[in-house]
Amino acid sequence: MGDPNLVASYLSQVEAACTSLDATSFMRKVALPLQAYTALQEVLQATSLDHACAHLNLAPGNAAQSKRLYAMVRELLSYMQSYPPPYASQALPGAYDAWVKVYTSANAVFTLPDTVWMIPVFKYISKQLVSLAIRTDRASPNRLYTKTIDAAGRLSKSAGMAANDRTAAPAQQTKRIAVLTLANASFRAYFCLNNTRLCETVLGSVNNALLMNRRNAEESEKGEEPYTLAERVTYHYYLGKIRLFQHRVQLAAYHLRWAFDHCTTAHPHNKRTILIPLVAVHAVLGRYASSALLTLFDLESVYGDLLRYLKSGHAYKVMQELDQHRDWFRSRGLYMLLREKLVLSLWRNLFQRCIRYQTHHATSNPNGPPTLQIANLVRPAQLAWNDTTLAKDDVECMVANLVEQGWMKAYILHSKGVVVLQRGPHKGFPPIADVYFS
């Protein structure tokens, strides 16, 4: 049996932290390291919580806050009695439901006025709620993810509540300072559920908070500056993936690139996680990651050949690469996006390669507009797609499709079976990124 005075000492320190509104000290008592947690748990299991908490007086002078803090601390001790720390790798049956009580009581404190001081503690409890929910659901044999659904809903509401703090003060002095942590935690849950549609509600809350931040801090350009770099990187990563799944590739590229550039090299795993969808969205936009970058982050085996074949318009090989790594791409939500978006890129790159070859061997007037004989495109198309059934009509149809969608600046002279391309440095093939406007 452990030291019987351990609980009294613990509660004395909690009381001192709450009385002085010292979030740092309070956080140390809520997020105990494993050894201290285990020692306290051993004593708590032989202790009556009613007796231990009988004389606990938290936040004296503020009856509402004191009452709700008492409920929160008691639920925390109740959790400690029966379950491992919320950050432990194992998730025992009932642990999530017990932590929900901790979260609910903490949220009740958070909703009160003048509780900005305890935001670090509430952020910790919120992040652990999602982590515990996901671990519990993954350990469940039915994999219904009911706990994750529950956690996502709770965090979404809390993010909305934090964002609605209209206090005319810088974000650090308001509950808006918690909004990115709460939003990121809910995004994590929604992505685990493969339900990014519900992320839009959370994004609305974040945008409201950022707007209020800009109004109340002249030095804030985007309203994001008060938040930690880690919070901002995580937010841009999730926002980039949300826009990617919506096929808004330019926005996706912007947010993912921001996240990648600002993620420190001290976290190579996180940089690799961001780079995976970033390489995909850049490929859609006609920007191809270097072999050195792919090798650095151990992605050459997946992306290397795919990008090389894509640049040359070798469609059949690209599709082979996609299918070879189908499960890998599919688990990251990238397979169908690449299958759909790269088809036009492949035809465009093939035709561009043909015009470059023709220009290199040209004997005609160099001042005239570049032209391509449609009949001369059939064989390269058959080779690129490994499909001998492709005919002149198929190729002409693809040219017309590319022209209509802006992938080629050209027109078809049907009487002569010729594609007449726009003069200029791009020879009728504008950068793919220019085709996407959102």
N, C-alpha and C positions, 0 to 999 in steps of 0.2 A: 504494500500500500504506500502511496506517495505522501508527501508532506500535507497534512490536513489544513495548514495555513495557506496553502497555495491558492485556493479559491478566494479566500478573503483578500489576499494580496492582489490578486488579479482584479477583483471587483473594485478595490480601492483605487487602483491605477485607472480603471475605466471611469470611475466617478470623477477623479481629478481631471482627466482629459475632457470629459463632457462639461464639467463645471467651468473650465478655462477655455472651452471651445477650441481645443487643440486637436485638429484633425490628424496631425502626424502621429501623436501619441495614441489616439484612438485607433488609428489604422494598424499600429503595431499590435494592438490587443485583438483586433478582428482577424487580421491576416497573420496568425501565429506560424512560425516555422514548425516543421514536423516534430522535432524533438520536444519543444515546449508544448505543442498541441497534445501530444501523446501523454506527457506528464500531467497536464491539467485534466485530460479526459479520464485518466485513471482515478483521480481524486473525485471528480464529478460523479462518477458512477457509484460512489458510495456516499453521495451527498444529496440532501433534499434541496431542490432549487428554491422552494418557497422559503425555507429557513435561510439559505445563503443570500437571497435577494431581499430579505425582510427589511433591512435598514438602508437599502440602496437609494440614494437621493441624487438623481441626475438632473442637470440644468436647473438648479434652484432659482426661483424667481420667475420661471416660465412654466406654468402648470401643464399646459398642453404639450409642450416639448418634452418636459420631464416624464410625463405619463407615457408618451409614445417611445421615447428612448428606453424607458424601463422595459416595455414590451419587446422592443428589438433585442436588448441585451439578454432578456430571459429566453427568447426563441433561439438566440445564438448559443447559449449555454445548453439548452435542450438538444440542439443539434450535436454539439460537442459530446454530450453524454453517450450518444448512440452510434455516431457515424465517423468515418475517417474525414480528414480535411477535404473541403470541396475540390481542391486541386489534386487530390490523390488520383492515381491512375485507375483504381478500381471504383466502381459505382455500385454500392450496395442497394438492394431493393428498399425503397422508402426514403433513400437519401435525398432524392430530388424534391419530393413532397415536403420533407422537413426543411430543406433550404428555401423552398417557396415561402414558408412561413417567416423565415428570416428576411427574405426579400420584401415580402408584403409589409412587414412591420417597419423596415427601413424606408420603404416607399412612403409609408404614412408619415414618417418624420420629414422626408424630403418635400412633401407637399405643403408643409407648414411655412409661414414666413420666417425669415431670419435663420434659415438652416443651410445657407450657402457654405458654411464652414465645414459641413460633413460630406460635401460632394466627393472627396477622394474615397471615403468609405463606401458610399453608395455606388460609385463606379466599380469598385472592387467586387462588391456583392453582386452587381448586375452581370459583370463578365463571368463570374463563377456560376451564375445561374444558367447561362447558355452552355458553358463548357460541361457542366454536370448533366444538363438535359441531353446533350448530344451523346455523351459517353453512356448514359443510361439507355437511350434508345438503341445505340449500336450493340449493346450487350443483350438487348431484348430479343428473344427468338422470333417474334412476329414482325419486327422492324416496321412498326406503324408510325414511328416518330411522333407519338402523341405528346411527349414531354417537350420536344423541340418546338412543336406547333404552339404549345402553351407558353413557352419561354419567349418565342418571337412576338406573340401578341402582347405579353406584359411589357417587354422592352420597347415595342413600338409606341405604346401608350405613354410610357415614361419619357421617351424622346420627345413626343408631342408636348407633354407637360413642361419639360425643360425649355423647349423652344418658345413656349408661350409666355415666358417671363419677360414682361414689357418694361422692366425697370430701366429707367433712363440713366444707365451707367455702363462703363466698359464691361465686356463679357466676363472678365475675371471676378467681378463683384456681383454676378448674377448666376442664376441656375443654367443660363445658356451655355456656360462653360462645360457643362456635362453632356451637351447634345451629341457631339461627335463620338464619344465613347459609347453612349447608349445606341446611337444609330449603327455604328460598326458592329456592335454585339448582335443587334437584330438582323443586320445584313448577313452575318455569319450563319445565323439560324435559317434565314430564308434561302440562302444558297445551299445549305445542307438539305433543305426540303425541295430544292429545284423549283422554287416558286419566287422568281424575281419580280413577278407582276406586283406583288404586295410591297415591294421595296419603294414604289413611287410615293406611297403615303409617308414613309419615313423621310424620303428625299424632300418632300414638301415641308416637313418639320425643320429639316436642316436649313433649307433655303430661307425659311422665316427667321430662324436664329441668325443666320449670316447677314440678312438684311438689317435686323435690329443692331447687330454689331457694327455694321458700317455707319448707321445713323448716329451711334453713340461713341465713335472713336474716329477722329479725323484722319489718323495715320493708317487706318485699316482700309486697304484697297478692295479686298475680296471678303472681308469679314472672317477669314480663316486664321489670321495671324495670332490671335490669342491662344490657339490650341497647340498642343505639342506636335513636333514633327512626326512622331510615330502615329498619332491620331490622324494627321492630315494624309500621310502616306497610305494608311489603311483605307481611309475614306476615298481617296482618288482611285485606289486599286479596285474597290468594290464598284464605284461609280463607272469606271472604265469598263468593267465586265458587264454591268447592267446595260450600258449603251451598246456594247458589242452584241449582246444577245438580242437587242432591238435592231441590229444591223445599222446602227448610226455610227459608221466606222470612223469618220473623222473625229467625232467627239470621243469615241472609245480610244483612239490613238492618242489624243491629247492627254486624257486623264491617266492612261497607263504609262505613257512616257514620263509624265510628271512624277508619278509614283516611283518609277524605276530610277529616274535621275536623282530623286531626293532620298531614296532608301540608302542608308549608309552601307559601306562595304563591310562593316562589322557584322552584317546579317546577310551573308551570301545566300542562305536558303530562301529568305524573303525576296531577295532580288531575282532569284531564279523563278520563284512562283509568279512574280509580276511579269518576267520576261516571256514566259510561255504564251500567254494570250497576246502580248505585245508583238512578238514575232509573227503570229498569225494575222493580226490586224494590219501590220505593216506589209505583209505579203499580199493581202487583198488590195492595198493601196499602191502596190508596185515598188515597195521599198524592201530590200532584201538584206537581212542580217548577215554580217560577215562570218566567215568560217571561224575566225579567231574568237569572236564573241560567243558563238554557239559552242565551241570547244571549251571555253572558259567555264561555261555553266552547264556542261555535260548535256547539250542538246543537239550536238552534231549528228548523232545517230538517228534522230527523229526528223530533224528539219533540214539537214545538210543536203542530201540528194533531192529532196522535194523542191527546195528553193532553186537549186541548179537547173533542174528540169523545167521548172516554172519559167525561169528567165529565158530559156531557149524555146519555149512553146512546145515542149515534148509532152503532150497531153497524156498519152497512154502511161508513160512512166510516172507522171505526177499522180494519176489515179491509183497506180499500183502502190506507190509510197503511202498514199492516204489509207488504202485498204490494209496494207501491211501493219500499219500502226493504228488501225481503226479503234480498238479498245482504248488505247492511250488518249487519242484525241476525243473520243466520245465521252470518256470520264471527266474531261475538262470542258465539255460543252462546245468543242471546236470543230467536230467532224462535219456536221451538216453545213455549218457556215462556210467552211473551206470548200466542200463539194459544190455548193451552190455558187459562191462568189468567184471561184477560180476558173470556172468554165470560160467566161468571157475574157478573162485575162489571158488564158491560154491561146484562144483564137487571135486575140489582139497581138500578143507577143510573137506568134507564128507569122502573121502577116507582116509585122514590123521587121522580123528577121528576113523575110523574103525581099522586102523593099531595100534593106541594107545590102543584101547580096547582089540585088539587081543594080543598085547604085554603084557598087564597087566594080562591077563588070560592065557598066553602061557605055554604050557607043553612040547614043542618041543625044539630042540637044540638051546640055546641062541646065539651060535657062528655062526650060519648059517645066510644067508641073510634073511631079513624079506620078507614074502610072503603073498599074499592075494588070496583067492579063488574067482574067478569072480562070481561064483554062489552065494557066500555068500554076495556079494555086492548088489544083486538085490533088496532084501527086504528093506535094509536101503535106497536105492535110491528111491524106491516107496514111502516110508514114507517121505523122505526129500522133494520130489517134489509133494507129494499128487497125485500120478499118478500110478494106478495099472497096466497100460498098458506097463510100462517099462519092458523090458525083458533082458536076458543075453546078447544078441547081442548089445543092446543099451548101456549097461554098458561097454562092451568090446570096443565099438567104442569110448566112452568118455575117457577110459583109454588110448587108442592108440593116441587120440587127445592130451591129456595132456602130454604124453611122447614125442610126436613129437614136441610140442611147448616148451618143457623144464620145464613144471610145475611139472613133476615127473621124477625122475631118475630111470628108471626101464625098463624091457622088459617083453613081454608076452610070456609065454611058452604055446603055443596053444594046444599041445598034452595033457596037463594036466589041461588046463583052469586055469592057475595060473599066477598072476602078481609077478615077482621077483624084489624086490626093492633093491636099492643100500645100502650097509652097511654104517654106519657112524652115526654121531649125529642127522642128519635130517631124517634118515631112508627113504631116497628116495624122501623127500619133501623139496627141497631147499626153502629158504625164497622167497616169491612172488616178493619182490623188486628186487631180483637178476635176475628175468626173464626179467624185463624191462631194456633196456640198454640206452634209450634216452628219 
